[in-house]
Amino acid sequence: MSLFADGGLLALDWGQKKVGYATCDEDGRVVTPRGNFKRAKSSAAWRMNQNDEAILKKLLDVWQPGALVLGLPVSPGGEKTSASTKAEVLAESLSEKFNLKVILVNESLTSWDSRNAKDDDAMAASLLLEDLIAQKKRNSNGFVKWALLITLTCIALLGFATRGFFFQAHAPDQSGSYLIDVPPGTGFPQLFKQLGMGATNQKIAKVWLKAQRLEGSLKVGEFQVWPEWSIAKTLEHVLTAAPLYHSLTIKEGENIYDIYQTLSKVFEKLSYDEYMKIMRDPKLLQEMGVPTTEDTPRTLEGFLYPETYTYQKYHTPRDVIRHMLSYFDKFARPELAKHPNGKTPEGIFELLTLASIVEKESSSFEEQPVVASVFWNRIEKSMRLQSDPTTIYPLLPDFDGNIKKIHLESKNSYNTYRMNGLPIGPISNPSLSAIRAVVSPAETEYLFFVSKNDGTHIFSKDYETHSKYVRDYQILRKKSKEN
């Protein structure tokens, strides 16, 4: 059963200068800090302006949450302040504007001072989610109902000894926060040992765990705890909070060789051969609908969705890669299906291949629909695509960055200077904007484009104009630099 019936959540750490945002899934298992956006300089602290609204619309379009979470500022004593009232008004405004439930989370629950947090705005938003999840789980386990009963029962049974379990710092000699490590196969005896619990506290813990219905809820991973917490609070955190997560980012347009460099820094024992074995795994290729034959071996290139992913200590490279593939299915595949060619695995693969080329030619989401229109126009006229990135791809991972004439003339399954139509498969992992550009390209008559060396391109309908632009932006500029 899902922890949040309405679906996943998007949390907002609202500030006068910036808004941090984070997400979690409907089960409350994965909390991910996503980023932040800057607000207009003249923005009122607790009032949504047009810029805020436009950005939030884009975030909602991407993440499609079932509800929003907003931090509720309160005094150190937990009382509401004037800022609390303004936050409540903002919550009503958000709910009305986006037709979503807004959950207010008391920011004092995040215990900023005790955590000594120096996290950015996105991390602050994720902490709101963590506290909401912990609170939800406590309520579902009958925490409010049982807490007083268990305390009184333990005191009656063990008397003064319960003081240390419920009220005293469990690690007074520890300096700063530290990690509780729960490897696979860990049981409560090993956890009790990590916490330095004696026989009496272990007896109390067993009674407490049974009443809380937490005996079987030990999760694998790392958990950040603070020494001033009591044993009871520390155990509760380890048993109800999400394990500590780390993050890695797959950037738009990266290829499988780039992604290996990222993963190998996270998973130090991951060899290149082991990684490529996953990339060529027949089962994964079949699951993703990659058309393969003995004559055309392919990889998961194109299906590794660009995003910031979270992972825990005992996750494997395959776990993270599967997460990327699941995001492709969630976000990219529905967009591809909107195109007439996106109804079959073969059609999706071809659209994805074209999107990967568009991504490598231009990373500007504003320009990508025009770039896509050029390639669609050339395909319609049976013209070769003549895309430099397709020449580079078969040279990877050893390409030195210098395209030579021999490379342009090489005949292979990717070089679109020497072949008609699309290459054998994707040459990168495209962004959602590049996919959308291919599905819904701009309506133009352009057949050529050339880089202006500023991250944008200039487009033309005929070769004569194109040649002029090549001379103006490439040849003359190169000579000017040489002189």
N, C-alpha and C positions, 0 to 999 in steps of 0.2 A: 504493500500500500504506500502511495506517495506521501511524503511529509507535507507537501503543499499541493492541495487539490487543484488549484488553478493553473499549475505549471511552474516553470522556472521563475526565478526572481532576478530583477535588475536593481541593485542598490545604488543610491546616490549619496555621496558625502558632499553636501552642498556648502559652498563657501562663497565669499564675495568676489574673489579673484578667479577661482577654479572650482570645477566640480569633478570629483573622482567618481569612477563607476566600477562596479564589479558584478559578476553574475554567479548564480548557482543553479544546479539542475533541480528538478522537481522533487528528487529524493533527498536533497540536502547533502549529497555525498561529495560533490566537487564544487568548491568555492574558488573562483578565479578573478584576481584583480585584472581589469581590462585596460584601464588608462584614465586620462582626465582630459577635459577641454577647458580652454581659457574663456572667461566671460568678458563681455565688453567692460571697458574701464569705468563707465558711468553706471554700471549695474547696481541696483539696490540689493542688499545682502539676501533678502528672502523673497524676492519677487522675480518671477520668470519673465525674461524679455524675449524678443523675436528671435535673436540669435540662439538663446538657450532652447527655445521651442524647436527651431529647425534642426539643431544637432540632436536633440532628444528623439525627434521623429526618425532620424537616420539610425540611431542606436536601437530603437524599438523595432525598426524594420529588419535589422540584422539579427537581434537576439530574440525577438518575439516572446517577451516574458509574459507570465500569467498575472504578475503583480509587480508593483514598485515598492522599494523599501527606502525610507528616508530617515535620517538621524534626527532625533528630537533632543535639542539642547536643554539641559536642566542645570540647576545649581549643584554645587558639591554635595549638598545635603539631599539631593533628589527632588527638590521642589521646582515647580514650573516657574519660568521667567518670562519677560516680555519677548525674548527670542523664541521661547517655546510656542507662544501664541502665533508669532509670525510663521514659524515652521508648519503649524497646523493649517494656517491659511494657505501656505504654499502647497501642502499636501492636497487640500481640497481643489486647488487650481489644477494641479497635475492630474488628479482623478477625473475632473470634469473635461479637461482638454484631451486626454488620451483614452478616456473611457476604461480606466484600469483601477483596480483596488490599490490603495497606497497604505502600506503598513509602516507606522511610526515606531522606531526602536529607540528606547531610552539610551542616549549616548553614555550615560554614567555606567551602563552595564559593560561597556568596553574596557573599563578600568584603565584609562590612558596612563595615569600616573604610575600605577603598579606595574604596567607592562613596559614603562619607559620607552614607548614606541617612538621611533623616528622615521616611520614609514611615510610614503607619499600618499597622495589623495586616493589613489586606486586601492592601496592597501587598507586605508582607513575605511573605505566602502566595504571591503571584504570582511573586515572585522565586525561591521554591523551585521553582515549576513551570518558570520560564525556565532555571534551572540544570539541572534534570532533562532538559529538552528538549535543551539544548545538549550535555549529556553523552551522551544517547541518540544524537544525530546524529553526534557525534564517533566513538562506537563503531561506528555503522553505516557510517561512511566509512573505517573501518580506522585511526582516529587512533592508537590505542595501538600498533598494529603498525608503522605507518609513521613515527611521530615520530622515533624514534632513527635510523632509516635515512636519513631526509631530512636531519636535522641533520648526520650524518656525511658524507653525500654532498656537501652544500653546503660543508662545511668543506674537504673534499678538493678540490673544484673551485675554490672562491673564497677559501679560507684565512681569514685574520683578518677579512675583510670581513663574514663572517656574524655576527660578534659583535653588531653593531648591529641586525641583523634579528631575532635570537632573544632577545637579552638586555638591550638598552638601551631606556630610555624613548624612545618615538617622538616625543614633543612636550614636552621638558623645560621649555620656556619658557611653556607653557600653564598657566593657573591654573584648576584645577577641571575637572570633566567638560565635554565639549562634544559637539556633534552632527555626525555624518557624514551628509550628505544625498545620497541616491541617487535622483535623478529618473528617470522612465521614459526608457529609451533610453541610460542611462549604461553605459559599458563599463569594463573594468578600467583602461585608461589614465587615464580621468578620476578613478577612485577612487585610483589611485596618486598622482595629482597632488594630490588633497585631503590625502593623508597626507604630502606633501612627500618622497616617495621618489625618491632619485637613481637613476641608471642601474644601478648595481651591485645595489641592493636590489630593483629591478624584475626583474632577471635571476634573483635568488634566489627572488623571489615566484613567478615563472612556473614554476620547477622545483617549488617547494613546492605550488602550486595543482594542478599536474598530478598529482603523487603523491597529493594528498589527494582527487583527483577532484572538485574544486570549481570547475573552470574555468567551468562554465555555471550556477553557482548564485547569481549576483548578484541580490539581491532589491531591489525598489523600496521606498523609505521612509527614515525617519530612524533612526539608530542612536546611542545614547549610549555614548561611550567615555571612557576616562580617560588622561590624558597619560603616566602612569607605565607604562602597558602598552607592551610591545614591539610592533614592527610585526607580527610573527607573531601575537601574541595579538589585536591589534586587527583584523587581517584575518579571523582565525578567528571573532571575535565578529560582525563585519559579515556574514559568509557563513553562519553557522549559527544565530545568535540571531533571535528574532522582531523585526521592526521596532518602533520605539517607538510605543506606542499612547497615545491620549488617550481620554477617556470623556465621554459625555453621558448624561443620565438622562431617560427618559420616565416621568412619574409616573402612577400609577393614576388614571383618570378624566379625564386631559387629552384635549382634542379636537384636531382637525387644526390649528386656529388657534393653540392653545398650542404645539403641536409646531413650527409654523413659527417661532415666536419663539425656540425653543431652537436649531433648525437654522440660522437666519439669523445667530446669534452665532458659530457654528462655521464656517459657510461664508458668509463676508461678501458674496460675489458672488451668492448665491442670492436671486433676486427672488421676490416673492409670486406673480406670474403663472407663473414657471417651476415653483415649488413646487406650485401648484394644478394645473398641467398633469400633474405626476407623480401627484397625488392622483386625477385623472380619467383616467389612462392606460387606454384600453380593454383593452390586453394584460394589465396588472396586475390589473384588475378581473375579467377572465375567469379568470386564473390562480387568484385567490382565491375564485372562485365567487360574485361579487357579482351578483345579478340586476338587470340594467339594460335599459331600453328608451328610445326617444327621448322618451317622455312622462315618464319617471322617471329623470333623470340622477342618478347617485350617485357617491360618492367612496370612498376606502379607510378612511373613518371606521369605527372599531371593530376594524380588523384590524392596527393599529399597536401591537403588544404592549408593554405597560409594562415597562420593564427598563432596566438600565444597559448601554449599548452601548459597544464600543470601535471606534475608527476610526484610520486612519493618515493621514499627511499628504496622500497622493495619492488617497485615497478620494473619491468624489463623494457628493452628497446622495442620489442614486438607490441607491448602494451601501448606505448606512446604512438607507434605507427598505426595501430588499430584505431586509436583516438583520432588521428588525422583523417583516416578513411571514413570514420563515422561522421565527422564534420563535413566531409565532402558530400556524403549522402544527405545530410541534413540541410546544407546551404546551397551547394553547387548543383546537385542533380535536379532539384525542382526548377531551377532557372534554365538549365539545358533542356528540360522537358517542354518548355514553352515554345521552342523552335520546332517547325515541322519535321526537321531531321532528327529531333531529339526523342523520337518514340522507340528507337531500337538501340541496343548496345553499340552497334557499328556507327550509327548516326551520332550518338553521344560522344563516341571516341573521336570522330572527325571534328565535331564542334570544339571539343576540348583541345585537340591538336591546334586548331586555328587560334583559339583563345591563348594558347601558350606562346604562339608567335607574336600575337598582338601585344601581350604582356612584355615580351623582350624588346619589342620595337618602341614601346612607349609605356611608361609607368604613370602617365597622367590620366586620371579617370575622365577628365573633361575631353581629352584628345582621343582616347581609345576608340570611341564609336566612329570617328572619322578614319582612323587607321584601319579599323575593321572593314569599313566601306570600300577602301582601296583594294583590299584582298578579295572581297566578295566580287567587286567589279572585274578584277583580273580573272578570277575563276570563271565568271560568266562569259568572258571573252576568250577563254582558253589560253590566257597568257600565263607564263610562269610567274610564280610569286616573287622570286629573286630577293629573298630575305637573308641578310647577312647572318642573323642568329642561327639559321638552319645550317649554315656552312660551318659555324663554330661547334655546334653540338657534337658531331661525331669525333671531334678532336679532343673532347673532354675525357678524363679529368686533367689532361696534360697540356691543354692549350696555354700558350704563353702570352696571349692578349694581342697578338699581331696577326691580322688577316693578310695572307699573301695570295698572289695570283694563282699559285698552285692549289690553294685551298678552294678558291672559287671554281676552279676547273675540275676538281675531284668529283668523280661520279660515285654516289653512294645513296643510301636510302633516305637521307635527310636533306642533302644539298639542293635547294629549290632553284639554284641557278642552272642545274644540269638535269632537272626532272620536271615533269608536268604534275600539276596537282599538289596535294599535301604530302608532307613527309610521312614516314612510316608510323610516327607516333608523336606525342607531345615532346617539346624540348624544354619545358619548365613547368612549374606548378602555378597556374595563373590565379590572379585575384578574382573576386566576385565581380568587380567592375569590368575586367577584361572579358569574362564570360558573358556578362550582360551586353557588352558592346558587340560581341559576335552574334548573340541572339537577336539584338535589336540595333543594328548598325545605323549610322546616320545615312540619310539619302543624299548621295553626292554622285558626281561623274568623275571623281578623281581616280587616276590610275598610277600616280607616282607621288612619292614624298621624299624629302631629304632633311636631314637634321640641321637645325640652326645653331647647334652647339650650345644651347642654353636649356636643354631638356625638352624642347618643343620641336615641331617640324613645320615645314612649309609644303603645301600640297599643290599639285598641278594636274591638268587634264590631258596634256600631250607631252611627247618626249622633248620637243623643242624647248618648251618652257622649263621642263624638268632639267634639261642640260644647262640652261642658264642659271637655275638655282644651284645646281651642283658646282658650277664655276664660282658663283658669288659666295656661297656658304662653305664650300669645302676646299676647292683648289686654291683660290686667291687667299683665303684665310691661312691655309697651310703655308703658302709662300711667304705671307706676311710674318708669320711666326719664325720661319727660317731666317728671315732677314733681320 
